Amino acid sequence: MPFSLDAAIPIYMPTPLTFTIADLTVTLQWHPPFSGVSVPAAYQPFLATGSSDIRLELSTGEPQRGEEVPVFDSAPIWSLYRMRDGLSFHLFDSYPELKRTLFIPDEGGSARLAFHAADHNPFVGPALELLMITHLARRDGVILHGCGISRDGRGVVFAGESGAGKSTLSRLWAQKEGIEILSDDRVIVRRQNGSFRLYGTPWHGEEAFAAPGGVELSRIFFIRHGQGNHIRKLSAAGAVREMLKCSFPPLWDAGGMAAALELFHSVATTVPCAELAFVPDHTAMDFALDRAGGTLNPGNRGRMPLPP
């Protein structure tokens, strides 16, 4: 049965703190006045050891800023500025008790998260997700807004915008034996060695499911509530359109967006994609398992074609 994080409690960790998301290892480092970081339950399944792909240094006080050019505004949570040698995300400028700045260099080196207020918790706010979005764009990956499940070493994404039914599906999948819920809200898809892999993330939704994953991506369903259970195959162009609607690419980065669009097209022409309308009961699970064919059913190794 899947594991929900509701009952888990934070743990206190000294420096350095390392975790792995989508096969990318992130290390947080800090110095006094930091003495340790309380790790939320959602991140605990992702704790790891080993060398780092991404380094993030934590500090306090206002950083020394050079010239900044406004690039992107996602007020009131964050805004983005271009500096000579990297990107500067201003977080929570409208919330004095939470203000902080995330700097991501263009070339190598450590990213830096500087706290300008009493709250020094790096897990509050979007800093780590913005860091991952930026690095995934450089490493053939993207975050999708979706519920991801794994069974028999294969993964399926039920993607959709807010209100599409991701939390509902997560509750239903939690009642199925042999299903691991990788996330009930955000998953990562990465291209590795010519195929696509599905990963969970710590950025869960209201059902609080989060697991690392790392399984072959076998199918994507774009979900919506319906009067019955129905499936409609999508063209490659239609699948790319739906991925754009429920993904988190680096909208502020022309090169990153070009890479994301190429990735979406490759996914759409490699992985079966369909629209799934469903009713919120166990029949939706059986319907999805049947339409996914051998990708999720251990007793049937063949693949069933999607109906038109």
C-alpha positions as CSV (number, residue, x, y, z in Angstrom):
1,M,0.0,0.0,0.0
2,P,1.2,3.6,-0.6
3,F,2.7,5.6,2.2
4,S,1.2,8.9,3.1
5,L,3.3,11.6,4.8
6,D,0.5,12.8,7.0
7,A,1.7,10.9,10.1
8,A,5.5,11.6,9.6
9,I,7.3,14.3,11.6
10,P,10.2,16.6,10.6
11,I,13.7,15.5,11.5
12,Y,16.7,17.7,12.4
13,M,19.8,17.4,10.2
14,P,23.3,19.0,10.5
15,T,25.2,20.3,7.5
16,P,25.6,19.2,4.8
17,L,22.1,17.9,3.8
18,T,21.8,15.9,0.7
19,F,18.7,14.6,-1.1
20,T,18.0,13.1,-4.6
21,I,15.1,14.1,-6.8
22,A,14.8,12.6,-10.3
23,D,18.4,11.2,-10.1
24,L,19.7,14.7,-9.5
25,T,21.5,15.0,-6.1
26,V,21.1,18.3,-4.3
27,T,23.3,19.3,-1.4
28,L,22.4,22.1,1.0
29,Q,25.3,23.6,2.9
30,W,25.4,26.4,5.6
31,H,27.5,28.0,8.3
32,P,26.7,29.7,11.6
33,P,24.3,31.1,12.6
34,F,22.7,28.0,11.1
35,S,23.1,25.0,13.3
36,G,20.9,22.6,11.5
37,V,17.8,22.3,9.2
38,S,14.5,20.6,10.1
39,V,13.7,18.3,7.2
40,P,9.9,18.1,6.4
41,A,8.3,14.7,6.1
42,A,7.9,15.1,2.4
43,Y,11.6,15.3,1.8
44,Q,12.6,12.4,4.1
45,P,12.1,9.7,1.4
46,F,14.5,11.6,-0.8
47,L,17.4,11.9,1.7
48,A,20.7,10.6,0.2
49,T,24.4,10.5,0.3
50,G,27.1,10.9,-2.4
51,S,28.4,13.6,-4.7
52,S,26.3,16.5,-5.7
53,D,24.9,17.6,-9.1
54,I,23.5,20.8,-7.6
55,R,24.8,22.7,-4.6
56,L,22.9,25.3,-2.6
57,E,24.5,27.5,0.0
58,L,22.3,29.0,2.7
59,S,23.2,32.4,4.3
60,T,21.6,35.3,6.1
61,G,21.5,39.0,5.4
62,E,21.1,41.1,2.2
63,P,23.4,39.8,-0.6
64,Q,25.6,42.2,-2.5
65,R,23.7,42.8,-5.7
66,G,24.9,44.1,-9.0
67,E,22.8,45.5,-11.7
68,E,19.5,43.6,-12.0
69,V,17.2,43.6,-15.1
70,P,13.5,42.5,-14.5
71,V,12.7,39.4,-16.5
72,F,9.6,37.7,-15.1
73,D,7.0,38.5,-12.5
74,S,5.0,35.9,-10.5
75,A,3.8,38.2,-7.8
76,P,3.2,38.1,-4.9
77,I,5.4,35.0,-4.4
78,W,8.4,35.7,-6.6
79,S,9.9,37.8,-9.3
80,L,13.0,37.2,-11.5
81,Y,15.9,39.4,-12.4
82,R,18.8,38.9,-14.8
83,M,22.2,39.6,-13.4
84,R,25.5,39.6,-15.3
85,D,26.4,36.1,-14.3
86,G,23.1,34.5,-13.4
87,L,19.4,34.6,-12.3
88,S,18.2,36.3,-9.1
89,F,14.8,35.2,-7.8
90,H,13.3,37.6,-5.2
91,L,11.0,35.5,-3.0
92,F,8.2,36.8,-0.8
93,D,9.1,40.5,-1.2
94,S,5.5,41.3,-0.1
95,Y,6.0,39.2,3.1
96,P,8.7,40.8,5.3
97,E,8.9,37.8,7.6
98,L,9.7,35.5,4.8
99,K,11.9,37.5,2.4
100,R,14.8,35.7,0.7
101,T,16.7,35.7,-2.6
102,L,17.7,32.7,-4.7
103,F,20.7,33.2,-7.0
104,I,21.4,30.6,-9.7
105,P,24.7,31.1,-11.6
106,D,24.8,30.6,-15.4
107,E,28.0,28.5,-15.3
108,G,28.9,26.1,-12.6
109,G,29.4,27.0,-8.9
110,S,26.8,26.9,-6.1
111,A,23.4,28.4,-6.1
112,R,22.8,30.7,-3.1
113,L,19.7,31.2,-0.9
114,A,20.0,34.3,1.3
115,F,17.4,34.9,4.0
116,H,16.6,38.5,4.8
117,A,14.1,37.8,7.6
118,A,13.8,35.7,10.8
119,D,12.5,32.7,8.9
120,H,15.5,30.6,7.7
121,N,13.6,27.5,6.5
122,P,14.8,26.6,3.0
123,F,11.8,24.4,2.5
124,V,9.3,27.3,2.8
125,G,8.3,28.7,-0.5
126,P,9.3,27.8,-4.1
127,A,13.1,28.1,-3.9
128,L,13.9,24.5,-4.2
129,E,11.3,23.9,-6.9
130,L,12.6,26.9,-8.9
131,L,16.2,25.5,-8.5
132,M,15.0,22.2,-9.9
133,I,13.0,23.7,-12.8
134,T,16.1,25.6,-13.9
135,H,18.4,22.6,-13.7
136,L,15.9,20.2,-15.3
137,A,15.7,22.4,-18.4
138,R,19.5,21.7,-18.8
139,R,19.2,18.0,-18.2
140,D,16.3,16.8,-20.4
141,G,13.6,17.0,-17.7
142,V,10.4,18.8,-16.7
143,I,7.9,18.9,-13.8
144,L,4.4,17.9,-14.7
145,H,1.3,18.8,-12.7
146,G,0.0,15.3,-12.2
147,C,-0.6,12.2,-10.1
148,G,2.0,9.6,-10.8
149,I,1.8,5.9,-10.0
150,S,4.1,2.9,-10.4
151,R,3.3,-0.8,-10.7
152,D,5.5,-3.7,-11.9
153,G,8.3,-1.3,-12.7
154,R,6.2,0.9,-15.0
155,G,4.8,4.3,-14.4
156,V,1.7,6.2,-15.5
157,V,1.0,9.9,-15.2
158,F,-2.5,11.3,-14.7
159,A,-1.8,14.9,-15.6
160,G,-4.1,17.9,-15.2
161,E,-4.6,21.4,-14.1
162,S,-5.9,22.3,-10.6
163,G,-9.4,20.8,-10.1
164,A,-9.0,18.1,-12.8
165,G,-9.1,15.3,-10.3
166,K,-5.5,14.4,-9.3
167,S,-6.3,14.2,-5.5
168,T,-9.4,12.1,-6.2
169,L,-7.5,9.7,-8.3
170,S,-4.7,9.5,-5.6
171,R,-7.3,8.5,-3.0
172,L,-8.7,5.8,-5.3
173,W,-5.2,4.4,-6.2
174,A,-4.4,4.3,-2.5
175,Q,-7.0,1.6,-2.2
176,K,-5.4,-0.6,-4.8
177,E,-2.9,-3.3,-3.8
178,G,0.5,-3.2,-5.5
179,I,0.3,0.5,-6.5
180,E,2.9,3.0,-5.4
181,I,1.9,6.6,-5.6
182,L,4.9,8.7,-6.5
183,S,3.1,12.0,-6.1
184,D,-0.5,13.3,-5.9
185,D,0.4,16.6,-7.5
186,R,3.9,17.0,-9.1
187,V,6.0,14.4,-10.9
188,I,9.1,14.7,-13.0
189,V,9.7,13.2,-16.5
190,R,13.3,12.9,-17.7
191,R,14.8,11.5,-20.9
192,Q,17.6,9.2,-20.1
193,N,19.5,6.8,-22.5
194,G,16.8,7.2,-25.2
195,S,13.8,6.5,-23.0
196,F,11.7,8.3,-20.5
197,R,11.7,7.9,-16.7
198,L,9.0,8.9,-14.2
199,Y,9.9,10.2,-10.8
200,G,8.0,11.4,-7.7
201,T,8.8,14.7,-6.0
202,P,8.5,16.1,-2.4
203,W,6.0,18.7,-3.7
204,H,2.8,16.8,-2.9
205,G,-0.8,17.9,-2.9
206,E,-3.5,17.6,-0.3
207,E,-3.3,13.8,-0.1
208,A,0.4,14.0,0.9
209,F,1.9,11.2,-1.2
210,A,5.6,11.5,-2.1
211,A,8.0,8.8,-3.2
212,P,11.2,9.0,-5.3
213,G,10.2,6.5,-8.0
214,G,12.4,6.2,-11.0
215,V,10.5,3.9,-13.4
216,E,9.9,3.6,-17.1
217,L,7.2,6.0,-18.2
218,S,4.6,3.9,-20.1
219,R,1.6,6.2,-20.5
220,I,0.2,9.7,-19.9
221,F,-3.5,10.4,-19.3
222,F,-4.7,14.0,-19.3
223,I,-7.6,13.8,-16.9
224,R,-10.9,15.5,-16.4
225,H,-14.1,14.7,-14.5
226,G,-16.8,13.1,-16.7
227,Q,-20.3,11.6,-16.7
228,G,-18.7,8.2,-17.4
229,N,-15.3,6.6,-18.0
230,H,-14.1,7.5,-21.5
231,I,-10.8,7.6,-23.3
232,R,-9.8,9.6,-26.4
233,K,-6.5,9.2,-28.1
234,L,-4.5,12.4,-28.7
235,S,-2.4,13.4,-31.7
236,A,1.3,14.3,-31.0
237,A,0.4,18.0,-31.4
238,G,-2.6,17.6,-29.0
239,A,-0.4,15.9,-26.4
240,V,2.2,18.6,-26.6
241,R,-0.5,21.2,-26.1
242,E,-1.8,19.4,-23.0
243,M,1.7,19.0,-21.6
244,L,2.2,22.7,-21.9
245,K,-1.0,23.4,-20.0
246,C,0.0,21.2,-17.0
247,S,3.8,21.6,-16.8
248,F,6.3,23.9,-15.1
249,P,8.9,24.8,-17.7
250,P,11.3,27.8,-17.4
251,L,9.0,30.4,-19.0
252,W,11.7,33.0,-18.4
253,D,14.3,31.2,-20.4
254,A,14.1,31.0,-24.2
255,G,16.6,28.2,-24.5
256,G,15.0,26.3,-21.7
257,M,11.5,26.7,-23.3
258,A,12.9,25.5,-26.7
259,A,14.4,22.4,-24.9
260,A,11.1,21.8,-23.1
261,L,9.1,21.9,-26.3
262,E,11.5,19.5,-28.0
263,L,11.2,17.2,-24.9
264,F,7.4,17.4,-25.0
265,H,7.4,16.4,-28.7
266,S,9.7,13.5,-28.1
267,V,7.5,12.3,-25.3
268,A,4.3,12.7,-27.4
269,T,5.8,10.6,-30.2
270,T,7.3,7.9,-28.0
271,V,4.8,7.5,-25.1
272,P,1.1,6.8,-25.6
273,C,-0.9,9.9,-24.6
274,A,-4.7,10.1,-24.2
275,E,-7.5,12.2,-22.6
276,L,-9.2,10.3,-19.8
277,A,-12.7,11.4,-18.5
278,F,-13.6,9.5,-15.4
279,V,-16.1,9.1,-12.6
280,P,-14.8,9.2,-9.0
281,D,-15.1,5.6,-8.0
282,H,-13.3,2.3,-8.3
283,T,-14.5,1.7,-11.9
284,A,-12.2,4.5,-13.0
285,M,-9.2,2.6,-11.7
286,D,-10.2,-0.7,-13.4
287,F,-10.9,1.3,-16.6
288,A,-7.5,2.9,-16.5
289,L,-5.7,-0.4,-15.8
290,D,-7.5,-2.1,-18.6
291,R,-6.7,0.7,-21.1
292,A,-3.1,0.7,-20.0
293,G,-3.0,-3.0,-20.8
294,G,0.3,-4.8,-20.0
295,T,2.0,-1.6,-18.8
296,L,0.3,-1.9,-15.4
297,N,-1.1,-5.4,-15.3
298,P,1.5,-8.0,-14.2
299,G,-0.7,-10.8,-15.6
300,N,-0.7,-9.4,-19.2
301,R,2.7,-8.5,-20.7
302,G,1.2,-7.3,-24.0
303,R,0.1,-3.8,-24.8
304,M,-3.5,-3.1,-25.6
305,P,-4.0,-0.4,-28.2
306,L,-6.0,2.7,-27.2
307,P,-9.4,2.9,-28.8
308,P,-10.0,5.7,-31.2
